[in-house]
Amino acid sequence: MINAIAIDDEPLPLEIIESFCDDLDFIDLKNTFTQSNKALAYLESNLVDLIFLDIQMPAVSGIDFYKSLKKDIPVIFTTAHKEYAIEGFDLNAIDFLLKPYSYDRFMVAVNKAKELFDLRNKDENENSSYLIVKAEYSTIKIFFNSIQFIESIGDYLKIYVDDNNAIVTRMALKNVLDSLPNNFVRIHRSFVVPLERVEVYRNKKVFIAGQEIPVGTTYQKEFKKLFKD
């Protein structure tokens, strides 16, 4: 889970970022700030993985604020003035959001942040035993060994776990794959399964806990090899 904060001297942009983050299962927006000095005090005593940072602020510009930080924290700059973009990218910003931006454009930026976060935390992810998702207005820990299979439905995932429960979360299948251990394999554009849970493979289908799951043509050859091995 990416721990994030947002800094902007205007409340409305902060509300938009907060609303967008509420839909995501991989970003936890810990706090928002309209004053840079309060944000700086928070950063000195809290772990933050990502900053959403407005560039044009009255007390200090977002550029100068970021340059003053002692910690190397990834940043996504936001501003209504595109002339700041080059300077922002000179600081190795993840992305630059020009206000007003859409949810889709916001997703492009945060997916870049997730790729960097996953890369930096690769060893930790490989040794982890669980997945963290947002569902039903809660943050839920799902242990890998409890997952029967995962189904993608549009922008959502249904994660089937033991006791025949299904947890529904807004998340792309390609994003959850980065967080799963190697025993989870994609067998269809809409399905991922843990190999040890597959009970039967027959007629381009697998069976897990009485559920019938299709194996896509693209994935059949690789899955057959993994299943036999």
C-alpha positions as CSV (number, residue, x, y, z in Angstrom):
1,M,0.0,0.0,0.0
2,I,1.4,3.4,-1.0
3,N,1.2,5.9,1.8
4,A,0.5,9.3,0.2
5,I,-0.1,13.0,1.1
6,A,-1.4,15.9,-1.0
7,I,-0.3,19.5,-0.7
8,D,-2.2,22.4,-2.3
9,D,-3.1,25.9,-1.1
10,E,-6.7,25.4,-2.4
11,P,-9.1,22.9,-0.8
12,L,-11.0,21.9,-3.9
13,P,-8.0,20.2,-5.7
14,L,-7.3,18.4,-2.5
15,E,-10.9,17.1,-2.4
16,I,-10.6,15.9,-6.0
17,I,-7.4,14.0,-5.2
18,E,-9.0,12.5,-2.1
19,S,-12.0,11.4,-4.0
20,F,-9.9,9.7,-6.7
21,C,-7.7,8.0,-4.2
22,D,-10.8,6.6,-2.3
23,D,-11.5,4.5,-5.4
24,L,-8.0,2.9,-5.4
25,D,-6.9,-0.1,-3.4
26,F,-3.2,0.6,-3.7
27,I,-3.0,4.2,-2.4
28,D,-3.8,5.3,1.1
29,L,-4.0,9.1,1.2
30,K,-2.9,9.7,4.8
31,N,-3.4,13.5,4.9
32,T,-3.9,16.6,2.9
33,F,-2.3,20.1,3.6
34,T,-3.1,23.6,2.5
35,Q,0.1,24.9,4.3
36,S,3.5,23.7,3.3
37,N,5.0,24.1,6.8
38,K,2.5,21.7,8.3
39,A,3.2,19.2,5.5
40,L,6.9,19.5,6.2
41,A,6.4,18.8,9.9
42,Y,4.3,15.7,9.0
43,L,7.0,14.4,6.6
44,E,9.7,14.7,9.3
45,S,7.9,12.2,11.5
46,N,5.9,10.0,9.2
47,L,6.6,7.5,6.4
48,V,5.4,8.8,3.1
49,D,5.8,7.0,-0.3
50,L,4.2,9.6,-2.6
51,I,3.5,13.3,-2.6
52,F,0.8,15.0,-4.8
53,L,2.3,18.5,-4.8
54,D,0.9,21.8,-6.3
55,I,3.6,24.0,-7.8
56,Q,2.1,27.5,-7.5
57,M,1.6,28.1,-3.7
58,P,1.9,31.5,-2.0
59,A,4.4,30.8,0.8
60,V,6.8,28.6,-1.2
61,S,6.6,27.1,-4.6
62,G,6.1,23.4,-4.9
63,I,9.4,23.2,-6.8
64,D,11.3,24.9,-3.9
65,F,9.5,22.9,-1.3
66,Y,10.4,19.6,-3.0
67,K,14.1,20.7,-3.4
68,S,14.2,21.3,0.4
69,L,13.2,17.8,1.3
70,K,15.9,15.7,2.9
71,K,14.1,12.4,2.0
72,D,13.9,11.0,-1.6
73,I,10.1,10.8,-1.9
74,P,8.5,10.3,-5.3
75,V,6.3,13.2,-6.4
76,I,3.4,13.9,-8.8
77,F,3.3,17.6,-9.5
78,T,-0.1,19.3,-10.1
79,T,-0.6,22.8,-11.4
80,A,-2.8,25.0,-13.7
81,H,0.3,26.4,-15.4
82,K,1.9,24.1,-18.0
83,E,5.1,26.3,-18.2
84,Y,6.2,24.6,-15.0
85,A,6.3,21.1,-16.5
86,I,9.9,21.1,-17.7
87,E,11.2,22.2,-14.3
88,G,9.1,19.6,-12.6
89,F,10.4,16.8,-14.8
90,D,14.0,18.0,-14.2
91,L,13.4,17.0,-10.6
92,N,12.6,13.4,-11.8
93,A,8.9,13.8,-11.0
94,I,6.8,10.7,-11.7
95,D,4.3,12.8,-13.6
96,F,2.9,16.3,-14.1
97,L,-0.9,16.8,-13.9
98,L,-2.2,19.9,-15.6
99,K,-5.4,21.1,-13.9
100,P,-8.2,20.4,-14.5
101,Y,-7.3,16.7,-15.1
102,S,-9.6,13.8,-15.6
103,Y,-9.8,10.6,-13.5
104,D,-8.3,8.7,-16.5
105,R,-5.3,11.1,-16.6
106,F,-4.9,10.8,-12.8
107,M,-4.8,7.0,-13.2
108,V,-2.0,7.2,-15.7
109,A,0.1,9.1,-13.1
110,V,-0.7,6.9,-10.1
111,N,0.0,3.7,-12.1
112,K,3.5,5.1,-12.8
113,A,3.8,5.7,-9.1
114,K,2.7,2.1,-8.4
115,E,5.3,0.7,-10.9
116,L,8.0,2.6,-9.1
117,F,6.8,1.6,-5.6
118,D,6.6,-2.1,-6.6
119,L,10.1,-2.0,-8.1
120,R,11.5,-0.4,-4.9
121,N,9.7,-2.9,-2.7
122,K,10.2,-6.0,-4.9
123,D,12.0,-8.1,-2.2
124,E,9.4,-7.2,0.4
125,N,6.5,-8.1,-1.9
126,E,8.1,-11.5,-2.7
127,N,8.3,-12.3,1.0
128,S,4.9,-11.1,1.9
129,S,2.1,-13.6,2.7
130,Y,-0.9,-11.4,2.0
131,L,-2.6,-8.9,-0.3
132,I,-4.1,-5.6,0.9
133,V,-7.3,-4.3,-0.9
134,K,-10.0,-1.8,-0.3
135,A,-13.5,-3.2,-0.3
136,E,-16.9,-2.2,1.3
137,Y,-15.4,1.0,2.7
138,S,-12.7,-1.0,4.5
139,T,-9.1,-2.0,4.1
140,I,-8.9,-5.8,4.0
141,K,-5.9,-8.2,4.4
142,I,-6.3,-11.3,2.2
143,F,-3.8,-14.1,2.8
144,F,-2.5,-15.6,-0.4
145,N,-3.1,-19.2,0.9
146,S,-6.8,-18.4,1.3
147,I,-7.4,-17.3,-2.3
148,Q,-9.1,-19.9,-4.5
149,F,-9.0,-17.8,-7.7
150,I,-9.4,-14.2,-9.0
151,E,-11.8,-13.0,-11.6
152,S,-11.6,-9.7,-13.5
153,I,-14.9,-7.9,-14.3
154,G,-14.3,-4.6,-16.0
155,D,-12.6,-2.3,-13.6
156,Y,-13.2,-4.6,-10.7
157,L,-11.8,-7.8,-9.3
158,K,-13.7,-10.6,-7.5
159,I,-11.3,-12.4,-5.2
160,Y,-12.7,-15.8,-4.2
161,V,-11.5,-17.0,-0.9
162,D,-12.1,-20.0,1.4
163,D,-15.7,-20.4,2.8
164,N,-17.0,-19.5,-0.7
165,N,-16.8,-15.8,0.0
166,A,-15.9,-13.3,-2.7
167,I,-14.3,-9.9,-2.0
168,V,-15.0,-7.2,-4.7
169,T,-12.5,-4.4,-5.1
170,R,-11.8,-1.8,-7.7
171,M,-8.4,-2.8,-9.2
172,A,-7.0,-3.8,-12.6
173,L,-5.9,-7.4,-13.0
174,K,-2.5,-6.4,-14.3
175,N,-1.9,-4.4,-11.0
176,V,-2.8,-7.3,-8.7
177,L,-0.5,-9.6,-10.6
178,D,2.5,-7.6,-9.6
179,S,1.6,-8.2,-5.9
180,L,1.0,-12.0,-6.2
181,P,3.7,-14.7,-5.6
182,N,4.9,-16.9,-8.5
183,N,2.4,-19.7,-7.9
184,F,-0.4,-17.5,-9.2
185,V,-0.8,-17.8,-12.9
186,R,-3.0,-16.1,-15.5
187,I,-5.0,-18.7,-17.4
188,H,-7.5,-16.4,-19.1
189,R,-7.7,-12.7,-19.8
190,S,-10.2,-12.6,-16.9
191,F,-8.8,-15.2,-14.5
192,V,-5.8,-15.9,-12.3
193,V,-5.4,-19.0,-10.2
194,P,-3.0,-20.5,-7.7
195,L,-1.6,-23.6,-9.3
196,E,-1.8,-25.8,-6.1
197,R,-5.6,-25.1,-6.0
198,V,-6.3,-26.6,-9.5
199,E,-8.0,-30.0,-8.9
200,V,-8.8,-30.9,-12.5
201,Y,-7.8,-29.7,-16.0
202,R,-10.1,-30.9,-18.7
203,N,-11.5,-29.6,-22.0
204,K,-9.9,-26.2,-21.8
205,K,-11.2,-25.7,-18.2
206,V,-9.9,-26.0,-14.7
207,F,-11.9,-26.9,-11.6
208,I,-11.2,-25.3,-8.2
209,A,-13.5,-25.9,-5.2
210,G,-16.3,-27.0,-7.5
211,Q,-16.0,-23.9,-9.7
212,E,-15.4,-24.3,-13.5
213,I,-12.9,-21.7,-14.9
214,P,-12.0,-21.4,-18.6
215,V,-8.5,-21.5,-19.9
216,G,-7.9,-19.0,-22.7
217,T,-6.4,-20.2,-26.0
218,T,-3.5,-17.8,-25.5
219,Y,-2.6,-19.3,-22.1
220,Q,-3.2,-23.0,-22.8
221,K,0.3,-24.1,-23.8
222,E,2.1,-22.4,-20.9
223,F,-0.5,-23.5,-18.4
224,K,-0.3,-27.2,-19.5
225,K,3.5,-27.1,-19.0
226,L,3.1,-25.5,-15.5
227,F,0.4,-27.9,-14.5
228,K,2.3,-31.0,-15.5
229,D,5.5,-29.7,-13.8
